[in-house]
Amino acid sequence: MNAHSPVRLDLIFAALADPTRRRVLSMLLEDDMAVSDVAEPFEMSLAAISKHLSVLAGAGLIRQERRGRITWCMLDPEGMRAASVWMQGFGQFDPVDLDDFERFLEAQLTDWTEE
């Protein structure tokens, strides 16, 4: 699938629409994490977290790698590029600055944990 195809953009924006998935992205900004570590702060089953991770991976926002018996998750910064390029086409958005994106996600995480 072309990185800038409408289907790819739909997957990216659908993945970003969910607050749990945005929180997972915030967590992965810090470091790679095992699936079980990603699941720890959430009050949901490991199967439910795995589904969220599958959506993020399907959108190209994270990568998953099997190391022995453990599946590790890592942020894929290239995954955000297609959305950034698309938004730049409107002339109202600057390229995605991952430092700014990290601050945004941290603010979202803070707001989410204070609720």
N, C-alpha and C positions, 0 to 999 in steps of 0.2 A: 504494500500500500504506500503510495506517495506520501511523504511527510507533510505535504501541504494540501492534501486532498480534503474535500468537505467531510468525508466519512471520518478521517483522522481527527479533524477539528471537533466534530461531534463527540467523538470518544473522549478527547481531552477535556472539553467543557463539561460534559456529563460527569466525568470523574471528579472534576473540581467543584461541582455543584453540591457535593455531599460534605457536611462538616466533619464527619469521621475521617473521610479520606484526606481532607485538608489537614486535619490534626496529625494523621500518619505522616504526611509529607513534612510537616514541621518537625516531627520527631526524627525523621531520616535526614534532615538538614544537619543534625548534630553528628551523626555517625551511622554506619551500616548497623543493622540490627537483625537478630534472629527473629523469626516469625513469633516465637513464644514471647520474646521481649516486647515486640510491637503490641501484642495482645494484652500484656499485663495491665496497663492503666485503664482498659476499657471494661465495661460491665457487659460483655457479650461473649459468646462462645468462640472458641478457636476457629470453628468452621465459618462463623460470620466474619471474623477478621480476615480469614483466608479469602473469602469472597471479595471483600474490599480491596485486598492486595491484588487479586486477579484483575479487578477493574482498572486499578492504577497501572499494572503491568501491561494490560491490553491497550491502554491509552499511550503507552510508551513513557510514562512519567517515572516509573521505577523499573529496576531489573531485579530478578530473583536468581540466586545461585545456590546450588546444592553443594554443601561441603560436608561430606560424610553423611550423617543422619540429620543434619540441621540445614534448613533452608534460610539463607540470609537475604535481606532486602537492602537495596541501596538506591538512592536517588539517581535518576538519569537526567542531568540538566539539559541534554539535547531534546528531551521530550517536550519541554516548554517552548522550544524555539518555533515550532510551527504556529502555535497560538500567538506568540510575540510578533512574528512576521505578519500574520493575518491582521492583528490589531494595528500595526504600524501602517498598514494600507489605508487606514482611515485618517492618518495624519494627526491624530489626537493623542497617540500613545508613543512613548519612548520605548526603545528596546528594553526587554526585561533585564533588569539588573538583579542578579541573584542575591546580592547583599540586601537590596531593597525588598526583594521577594521574601528573604529570610525574616526581615523585620516585620513585614506584613503577616507572615504566618505565625511568628511569635506573638504578635498582638492578638491575632485570632485565637491562638491557643490560650492566652491569658484571659481573654474575654470568655472563652468557652469554659475554663476551669472555675471562673468566678460565678458562674450561673448556678 
